[in-house]
Amino acid sequence: MRVAFYAPLKSPNHPVPSGDRLMARLLMRALELAGHSVEIVSEFRSFAATPEEASARRFVAERELTRLRDDWSSKPRPDLWFCYHPYYKSPDIFGPALCREFAIPYVTAEASYSAKREATEWGEQQRLVVDGLRQAAVNIVFTARDRAGLAQALPTGSFANLKPFIDTALFETALPQAKPQRLITVAMMRSGDKMQSYAMLAEALRLIGDHPWTLAIAGDGPMRADVERLFGTVEAHRIEWLGELNAGEIAHELGRSGIYVWPGCGEAYGLAYLEAQAAGLPVIALKTAGVPEVVIDQVTGHLVPSGDVPTFAAAVAALLDDPARRSTMGANARHFVLDQRSLKVAAKALDAILQTYVRRKA
């Protein structure tokens, strides 16, 4: 099928790296690997930080909708509109309307719904998302948490599960050369959940200062100075500031490490967890949000109660003290991702979903 791909939050071509940009790119590659042709149909970003900004953007969006409508009227139209990650701050303003007008199927992936927004100024924005969900031939969900939220808004909606996945090519032939006492984390340095996780990690590691560990931090961002201050009381020789790395560099650094440590406050799921496990690292994280979708507790890592800093610290210390357990968990983690969460596996699953729910135009 010819797939019109649209990510209203952030285009796959956006210059700023993030988990949602990576997943958008992975979905496009999965569709292509399954034999479909994929085109980014619009670069328009519908994200709005406030309801007032959302109203202003809808006016600008009308011009983009007209452009798309004119294109489809004069050129071959796609067989399917595929919208990635619509939610109340970045709804799909174009897809549902165009799909109705040109009679093509509409599909969403990783849409989300928040009941508490209904009675707020965001209500109109969220209703746009729900209208799209209702129209969709299928809504593809990555986590049980998201599915439960969507089903609350649309009990009779059409849903299908697709497990979070990564491209494992960088990890399939690499042989990990782990330094068991080298901890590592990969995360952007920005406000909100990321800073909360950095703060928790710094506090936890201070509790196990009597253990022989070092921490490599891969990432950068506007809160870099704040993150550095969080670790200011840790001996300087224990921290490696790696900065922003590309995919190959991240894979290399993961392979040189022993344990992946990242609390994951508010994580939708966290593709970095899958990358770390593919490199043969056990994970220490919180049992919160979508993290249990990508880490198997007590098998590929330890998931501790949300906000429990002492237990998080104890879990890190336990793996540092038990190299055999660390090695077994690391091997389990690697097999889990390479066997079950690869791009190749996801491409087959995604194609099966489309074949089941979407009929190709005659």
C-alpha positions in Angstrom: 0.0 0.0 0.0 1.0 3.6 -0.5 1.0 5.0 3.1 0.7 8.7 3.9 2.6 9.0 7.2 1.9 11.9 9.6 3.3 12.7 13.1 1.5 15.8 14.4 3.8 16.1 17.5 7.1 16.0 15.7 8.0 15.1 12.2 10.4 12.2 11.7 12.6 14.9 10.0 12.6 17.1 13.0 16.2 18.1 14.0 15.9 17.5 17.7 16.4 13.9 18.8 13.8 12.3 21.0 12.1 9.0 21.7 9.0 9.9 19.7 11.0 11.0 16.7 12.9 7.7 16.8 9.7 5.6 17.0 8.2 7.5 14.1 11.2 6.6 12.1 11.1 3.0 13.2 7.4 2.7 12.2 8.2 4.1 8.8 11.0 1.5 8.4 8.8 -1.3 9.6 6.1 -0.4 7.0 8.8 -0.3 4.3 10.3 -3.6 5.4 6.8 -5.1 5.1 6.6 -4.0 1.5 4.7 -0.7 1.7 5.8 2.6 0.3 5.8 5.4 2.8 5.7 9.2 2.4 5.8 11.9 5.1 2.7 13.6 3.9 3.1 16.8 6.0 5.7 18.5 8.1 3.1 20.6 9.9 3.5 20.4 13.7 0.2 20.8 15.5 1.7 20.8 19.0 0.5 23.7 21.1 1.7 24.5 24.6 -1.5 26.3 25.6 -5.2 26.1 24.5 -4.8 29.7 23.1 -1.9 28.6 21.0 -3.9 25.7 19.8 -6.7 27.9 18.5 -4.2 30.1 16.6 -2.5 27.1 15.0 -5.8 25.7 13.7 -6.1 28.9 11.6 -2.7 28.2 10.1 -3.5 24.6 9.6 -6.3 25.4 7.2 -3.8 26.4 4.6 -2.0 23.1 5.0 -5.3 21.2 4.8 -6.1 23.0 1.5 -2.6 22.1 0.1 -3.1 18.4 0.9 -6.6 18.4 -0.5 -5.4 20.0 -3.7 -2.5 17.5 -4.0 -4.8 14.6 -3.6 -7.2 16.0 -6.1 -4.6 16.3 -8.9 -2.2 13.4 -8.0 -2.6 9.7 -7.0 -3.9 9.6 -3.5 -2.5 7.2 -0.9 -4.2 3.9 0.2 -3.9 4.7 3.9 -3.3 7.6 6.3 -1.1 6.5 9.2 -1.0 9.0 12.1 1.6 8.5 14.8 1.1 9.7 18.4 -1.9 12.1 18.3 -2.9 13.4 21.8 -4.6 16.5 23.1 -1.7 18.9 22.6 -1.0 17.7 19.1 -4.1 16.2 17.4 -4.3 15.1 13.8 -6.1 18.1 12.2 -5.9 16.7 8.7 -6.2 12.9 8.5 -9.7 12.2 9.6 -11.2 15.0 7.3 -9.2 13.9 4.3 -9.9 10.2 4.8 -13.6 10.9 4.9 -13.5 13.1 1.8 -11.3 10.7 -0.3 -12.7 7.5 1.2 -9.4 6.0 2.4 -8.7 4.2 5.7 -7.4 6.0 8.7 -5.0 4.4 11.2 -3.4 5.7 14.4 -0.5 4.4 16.5 0.3 5.4 20.1 -2.6 7.7 20.5 -3.4 8.7 24.0 -6.4 10.0 26.0 -6.6 11.7 29.3 -10.1 11.9 30.9 -9.1 14.8 33.2 -8.7 17.0 30.1 -12.3 16.7 29.1 -13.6 19.4 31.4 -10.7 21.8 30.8 -9.8 24.3 28.1 -8.1 21.3 26.3 -11.5 19.6 25.8 -11.9 20.7 22.2 -8.4 19.5 21.3 -9.0 16.1 22.9 -12.3 15.7 21.2 -10.5 16.0 17.9 -8.3 13.1 18.9 -11.3 11.0 20.0 -13.1 11.7 16.8 -10.1 10.3 14.9 -9.9 7.3 17.1 -13.6 6.6 16.5 -13.1 6.8 12.7 -9.9 4.7 12.6 -9.9 1.3 11.0 -7.6 0.4 13.8 -5.8 2.1 16.6 -2.4 0.5 17.3 -1.4 0.6 20.9 2.1 -0.1 22.4 1.2 -0.5 26.1 -1.7 -1.9 28.2 -1.8 1.5 29.9 -2.5 3.3 26.7 -5.1 0.8 25.6 -7.0 1.1 28.9 -7.0 4.9 28.5 -8.3 4.8 24.9 -10.9 2.2 25.8 -12.2 4.5 28.5 -12.9 7.1 25.8 -14.1 4.6 23.2 -15.3 1.3 24.6 -16.2 0.0 21.2 -13.1 1.2 19.4 -10.9 -0.9 17.2 -7.6 -1.7 18.8 -4.6 -3.8 18.1 -1.4 -4.4 20.1 2.2 -3.8 18.8 5.0 -4.2 21.3 7.6 -1.4 21.4 10.6 -2.3 19.3 14.0 -1.1 18.0 16.4 -1.7 15.1 18.7 -4.3 16.6 21.2 -4.2 13.7 23.9 -2.4 15.7 23.7 -5.0 18.4 23.3 -8.3 16.6 26.9 -8.9 15.7 28.5 -6.9 18.5 29.9 -8.9 21.3 29.5 -7.0 24.6 32.7 -6.3 26.5 31.1 -5.4 29.7 32.8 -3.5 32.5 30.6 -4.9 35.3 31.0 -1.8 37.6 30.4 0.7 34.9 26.8 2.0 35.2 25.3 3.9 32.2 22.3 5.9 31.4 21.1 7.6 28.1 18.6 10.4 28.5 18.0 14.0 27.3 18.5 16.7 29.9 15.3 18.6 30.0 12.7 19.7 32.6 9.9 17.5 33.8 10.1 13.7 34.1 13.7 13.6 32.8 15.0 15.9 35.5 13.0 14.0 38.1 14.7 10.8 37.0 18.1 12.4 37.1 17.4 13.7 40.6 16.3 10.2 41.8 19.4 8.6 40.2 21.8 11.0 41.8 20.2 10.5 45.2 20.2 6.7 44.9 23.9 6.5 43.9 24.9 8.7 46.8 23.4 5.9 49.0 25.8 3.3 47.7 29.0 5.4 47.6 30.7 2.5 49.4 30.4 0.4 46.3 33.0 0.5 43.5 30.9 2.0 40.6 31.2 4.6 37.9 28.4 6.2 35.9 28.5 7.1 32.2 25.9 9.7 31.2 25.0 10.0 27.5 22.8 13.0 26.8 22.6 16.7 26.6 20.0 19.4 26.6 18.9 22.7 28.1 19.1 21.4 31.7 22.7 20.2 31.4 24.0 22.5 34.1 21.2 21.4 36.5 22.0 17.8 35.9 25.7 18.5 36.6 24.7 20.1 39.9 22.7 17.1 40.9 25.8 15.0 40.7 28.0 17.7 42.2 28.5 15.8 45.5 29.7 12.7 43.7 33.5 12.2 43.3 34.4 13.6 39.9 36.3 10.5 38.8 33.1 8.4 39.1 31.1 10.4 36.4 31.8 10.3 32.7 30.0 13.0 30.8 29.6 11.6 27.3 27.4 14.3 25.8 25.0 13.7 22.9 25.9 10.6 20.9 24.7 9.1 17.7 23.2 5.6 17.5 26.5 3.9 16.8 28.3 5.6 19.6 25.5 4.8 22.0 25.6 1.1 21.1 29.4 1.2 21.6 29.1 2.8 25.0 26.4 0.4 26.1 28.5 -2.5 25.1 31.3 -1.2 27.4 29.0 -1.0 30.4 27.6 -3.4 33.0 24.2 -2.2 34.2 21.7 0.3 32.7 20.3 2.6 35.4 17.4 5.0 34.7 14.4 5.4 37.0 12.1 6.3 34.0 9.6 8.6 35.8 6.6 9.0 33.5 8.2 7.1 30.6 5.8 6.1 27.9 8.0 2.9 27.6 11.5 4.0 26.8 13.3 2.7 23.7 16.7 3.2 25.5 15.8 0.4 27.8 15.5 -1.9 24.7 18.8 -0.7 23.3 20.5 -1.3 26.6 19.1 -4.8 26.9 20.1 -5.6 23.3 23.6 -4.7 24.3 23.4 -7.3 27.1 22.8 -5.0 30.0 20.3 -5.7 32.8 18.1 -2.7 33.7 17.3 -1.0 37.0 14.2 1.1 36.7 10.9 2.0 38.3 7.8 -0.2 37.9 5.8 2.7 36.5 4.0 4.0 33.4 5.0 2.0 30.4 8.4 0.7 31.7 7.1 -2.9 32.4 6.3 -3.2 28.7 10.0 -3.2 27.8 11.7 -4.7 30.9 10.8 -8.1 32.3 11.1 -7.8 36.1 13.4 -10.3 37.8 14.4 -11.7 34.3 16.0 -8.9 32.3 16.3 -6.4 35.2 14.8 -5.1 38.4 11.7 -2.9 38.5 11.2 -1.1 41.9 8.2 0.8 43.3 7.7 4.3 42.0 9.6 6.9 43.9 11.4 4.4 46.2 14.9 5.7 46.2 16.4 3.3 48.8 15.0 0.2 47.0 16.4 1.5 43.7 19.8 2.0 45.3 19.7 -1.4 46.9 18.8 -3.0 43.5 21.8 -1.4 41.9 24.1 -2.5 44.8 22.7 -6.1 44.6 23.7 -6.5 41.0 27.1 -4.9 41.6 27.7 -7.4 44.3 26.4 -10.4 42.3 28.3 -10.6 39.0 26.8 -14.0 38.1 23.3 -12.6 38.5 24.2 -9.6 36.5 25.6 -11.8 33.7 22.5 -14.0 33.6 20.1 -11.1 33.5 22.2 -9.4 30.8 22.1 -12.5 28.7 18.3 -12.8 29.2 17.9 -9.2 28.2 19.9 -9.6 25.0 17.9 -12.6 23.9 14.6 -10.9 24.8 15.2 -7.9 22.6 16.9 -9.7 19.7 14.3 -12.5 19.6 11.1 -10.5 20.3 11.6 -6.8 19.9 13.5 -6.4 16.6 12.5 -4.3 13.6 12.0 -7.5 11.6 9.6 -8.9 14.1 7.7 -5.6 14.4 7.4 -5.3 10.6 5.7 -8.7 10.4 3.4 -7.8 13.3 2.5 -4.4 11.9 1.8 -5.8 8.4 -0.5 -8.4 10.0 -2.4 -5.7 11.7 -2.9 -3.7 8.5 -3.9 -6.8 6.6 -6.5 -7.7 9.2 -8.0 -4.3 9.7 -7.4 -2.4 6.5 -8.7 -3.4 3.1 -6.6 -2.3 0.2 -8.4 -0.2 -2.3 -9.4 -2.0 -5.5 
